[in-house]
């Protein structure tokens, strides 16, 4: 049933907001306030916790800083020792004990006996240590040698024993023996001898091959040409 209020406006009662609407608005305001309060509590609480954790981490880092400095100093010292050790190792590899080499040469000379196999003596001996880029050798063992007798084959016997001996390790293969025969007269024993140059080149220490240069950024590698038969299906 419809009710119509016919009273003038000034005599009418004030219109009231529905109770349901008031309750709904009040509830929404309460929920929004609660959420804002909870968000603020979480934000400031987590922020305070993060600040505390950060301060603790900074304090721990500051306490470890002297140890970190000491470790860095030890690492630098280790690198220095490794560099010196590598240098000493390289020197040791390139070093030749010439005292031992001369003893080994004497043993080879004595192998010839009193001339049955060969009779060798030397007038001069020179050792040089200098790297030669052309021949890739590290030095030269050079001697003015003599072999008693008229047979050049005795010199070949000496070269064979020399290359088979411990003395020859570290040297390049020598050239075939060449020499000049000379006659010292009947007053000397032996009366004749072969004079020859003994030249042995010292091998250079092997070095690691150079790595190929890396292509520049942005450059594309050229495609390899296809070989015959590639790309063809049977």
C-alpha positions as CSV (number, residue, x, y, z in Angstrom):
1,X,0.0,0.0,0.0
2,X,1.3,3.4,-1.0
3,X,1.5,6.2,1.6
4,X,1.6,9.8,0.4
5,X,2.6,12.6,2.9
6,X,0.5,15.6,1.9
7,X,1.9,17.9,4.6
8,X,3.9,20.9,3.4
9,X,7.7,20.4,3.3
10,X,8.3,22.6,6.3
11,X,6.0,20.5,8.4
12,X,7.5,17.1,7.3
13,X,9.9,15.2,9.6
14,X,13.6,14.8,8.7
15,X,14.5,11.9,6.4
16,X,16.6,9.3,8.2
17,X,19.4,7.3,6.6
18,X,18.5,3.6,6.4
19,X,20.0,1.5,9.2
20,X,21.5,-1.0,6.8
21,X,23.4,1.7,5.0
22,X,24.7,3.1,8.2
23,X,25.9,-0.4,9.3
24,X,27.5,-1.1,6.0
25,X,29.4,2.2,5.9
26,X,30.5,1.8,9.5
27,X,31.8,-1.7,8.7
28,X,33.7,-0.5,5.7
29,X,35.3,2.3,7.6
30,X,36.3,-0.1,10.4
31,X,37.8,-2.6,8.0
32,X,39.7,0.1,6.1
33,X,41.1,1.5,9.4
34,X,42.1,-1.9,10.6
35,X,43.9,-2.7,7.4
36,X,45.7,0.7,7.5
37,X,46.8,0.1,11.1
38,X,47.9,-3.4,10.2
39,X,49.9,-2.2,7.2
40,X,51.5,0.5,9.2
41,X,52.5,-2.0,12.0
42,X,53.9,-4.4,9.5
43,X,55.8,-1.7,7.5
44,X,57.4,-0.1,10.5
45,X,58.0,-3.4,12.3
46,X,59.7,-5.0,9.2
47,X,61.7,-1.8,8.6
48,X,62.9,-1.8,12.2
49,X,63.9,-5.5,11.9
50,X,65.7,-4.8,8.6
51,X,67.6,-1.9,10.1
52,X,68.6,-4.0,13.0
53,X,69.8,-6.9,10.7
54,X,71.7,-4.4,8.5
55,X,73.4,-2.9,11.6
56,X,74.4,-6.4,12.8
57,X,75.7,-7.3,9.3
58,X,77.8,-4.1,9.1
59,X,79.2,-4.7,12.5
60,X,80.2,-8.3,11.5
61,X,81.7,-7.0,8.3
62,X,83.7,-4.4,10.2
63,X,85.0,-7.1,12.6
64,X,86.1,-9.3,9.6
65,X,87.8,-6.5,7.7
66,X,91.3,-7.0,9.4
67,X,91.1,-10.7,8.5
68,X,90.1,-9.9,4.9
69,X,93.0,-7.5,4.6
70,X,95.4,-10.2,6.0
71,X,94.0,-12.8,3.5
72,X,94.5,-10.4,0.6
73,X,98.1,-9.8,1.7
74,X,98.7,-13.6,1.9
75,X,97.2,-14.1,-1.6
76,X,99.5,-11.4,-3.0
77,X,102.4,-13.0,-1.2
78,X,101.5,-16.4,-2.6
79,X,101.4,-15.0,-6.2
80,X,104.8,-13.5,-5.6
81,X,106.2,-16.8,-4.4
82,X,104.6,-18.7,-7.3
83,X,106.1,-16.2,-9.8
84,X,109.6,-16.6,-8.3
85,X,109.2,-20.4,-8.2
86,X,108.2,-20.4,-11.9
87,X,111.3,-18.2,-12.7
88,X,113.6,-20.5,-10.8
89,X,112.1,-23.5,-12.5
90,X,112.6,-22.0,-15.9
91,X,116.2,-21.2,-15.0
92,X,116.8,-24.7,-13.7
93,X,115.4,-26.2,-16.9
94,X,117.6,-24.0,-19.1
95,X,120.6,-24.6,-16.9
96,X,123.3,-27.0,-18.0
97,X,125.8,-28.5,-15.6
98,X,128.9,-28.1,-17.7
99,X,131.1,-29.8,-15.1
100,X,129.0,-33.0,-15.5
101,X,129.1,-32.6,-19.3
102,X,132.9,-32.4,-19.3
103,X,133.1,-35.5,-17.2
104,X,130.8,-37.3,-19.6
105,X,132.9,-36.1,-22.6
106,X,136.0,-37.5,-20.9
107,X,134.3,-40.8,-20.4
108,X,133.5,-40.9,-24.1
109,X,137.1,-40.0,-25.1
110,X,138.4,-42.8,-22.8
111,X,136.1,-45.3,-24.4
112,X,138.4,-45.2,-27.5
113,X,141.2,-46.8,-25.5
114,X,144.7,-46.2,-26.7
115,X,143.7,-45.9,-30.3
116,X,142.1,-49.3,-30.9
117,X,138.8,-47.6,-31.5
118,X,139.9,-44.0,-31.7
119,X,142.4,-41.7,-30.0
120,X,140.9,-38.2,-29.4
121,X,142.4,-35.1,-27.9
122,X,141.3,-31.5,-28.0
123,X,143.3,-28.3,-28.4
124,X,140.6,-25.8,-27.6
125,X,137.1,-25.9,-26.2
126,X,134.5,-23.1,-26.1
127,X,130.9,-23.0,-24.7
128,X,128.5,-20.2,-25.6
129,X,125.0,-19.6,-24.2
130,X,123.0,-17.4,-26.5
131,X,119.6,-18.0,-28.1
132,X,119.6,-18.0,-31.9
133,X,116.2,-17.2,-33.4
134,X,117.2,-18.5,-36.8
135,X,118.4,-21.9,-35.7
136,X,116.2,-21.9,-32.5
137,X,119.2,-23.1,-30.5
138,X,120.3,-22.0,-27.0
139,X,124.0,-22.1,-27.4
140,X,127.0,-23.9,-28.9
141,X,129.6,-26.4,-27.7
142,X,132.7,-26.0,-29.9
143,X,136.0,-27.7,-29.8
144,X,139.1,-28.1,-32.0
145,X,139.5,-31.8,-31.9
146,X,142.1,-34.3,-33.1
147,X,141.9,-38.0,-33.9
148,X,145.1,-40.0,-34.1
149,X,145.5,-42.3,-37.2
150,X,145.1,-42.1,-40.9
151,X,141.6,-43.6,-41.0
152,X,138.7,-41.1,-41.1
153,X,136.4,-43.9,-39.9
154,X,137.9,-43.5,-36.4
155,X,136.3,-40.1,-36.2
156,X,133.0,-41.6,-37.2
157,X,133.4,-44.1,-34.4
158,X,133.9,-41.3,-32.0
159,X,130.8,-39.5,-33.2
160,X,128.7,-42.7,-32.9
161,X,129.8,-43.2,-29.3
162,X,129.3,-39.5,-28.5
163,X,125.7,-39.5,-29.8
164,X,124.9,-42.7,-27.8
165,X,126.3,-41.3,-24.6
166,X,124.7,-39.3,-21.8
167,X,126.7,-36.3,-22.8
168,X,124.7,-35.9,-26.0
169,X,121.3,-35.3,-24.3
170,X,120.2,-31.7,-24.9
171,X,122.1,-31.3,-28.2
172,X,121.1,-31.2,-31.8
173,X,122.4,-33.9,-34.1
174,X,125.9,-33.0,-35.4
175,X,126.9,-32.6,-39.0
176,X,128.7,-35.6,-40.6
177,X,132.3,-35.7,-39.5
178,X,134.7,-33.7,-41.7
179,X,138.4,-33.0,-41.2
180,X,141.9,-32.5,-42.6
181,X,144.7,-35.1,-42.3
182,X,148.0,-33.9,-41.2
183,X,151.4,-35.6,-40.8
184,X,153.2,-34.8,-37.5
185,X,156.4,-36.7,-38.4
186,X,158.0,-39.8,-37.2
187,X,159.0,-38.4,-33.9
188,X,155.4,-38.3,-32.6
189,X,153.0,-41.0,-31.7
190,X,150.7,-41.2,-33.6
191,X,152.6,-39.8,-36.6
192,X,149.5,-38.7,-38.4
193,X,146.1,-37.4,-37.2
194,X,142.8,-36.0,-38.4
195,X,142.0,-32.4,-37.3
196,X,138.2,-31.7,-37.2
197,X,135.8,-29.2,-35.7
198,X,133.4,-30.6,-33.1
199,X,130.4,-28.3,-33.1
200,X,127.2,-29.2,-31.1
201,X,124.2,-26.9,-30.9
202,X,122.3,-26.8,-27.7
203,X,118.6,-27.3,-28.0
204,X,116.3,-24.5,-26.8
205,X,113.7,-25.2,-24.2
206,X,110.3,-25.9,-25.8
207,X,107.8,-23.2,-25.3
208,X,104.0,-23.4,-25.5
209,X,102.5,-22.6,-28.9
210,X,100.9,-19.2,-29.3
211,X,97.1,-19.1,-29.0
212,X,95.3,-17.7,-32.0
213,X,93.9,-14.2,-31.6
214,X,90.3,-13.9,-30.8
215,X,88.0,-12.3,-33.4
216,X,86.9,-8.8,-32.7
217,X,83.4,-8.3,-31.3
218,X,80.8,-7.8,-33.9
219,X,82.8,-9.6,-36.6
220,X,81.4,-12.8,-38.0
221,X,83.5,-15.8,-38.7
222,X,83.8,-16.6,-42.4
223,X,81.9,-19.8,-43.3
224,X,84.1,-22.8,-44.2
225,X,83.8,-23.9,-47.8
226,X,81.7,-26.9,-48.3
227,X,83.6,-30.1,-49.1
228,X,82.6,-32.3,-51.9
229,X,79.8,-34.5,-51.1
230,X,78.5,-32.4,-48.1
231,X,74.9,-31.4,-48.3
232,X,74.0,-34.1,-50.8
233,X,71.5,-36.7,-49.7
234,X,71.7,-40.1,-51.1
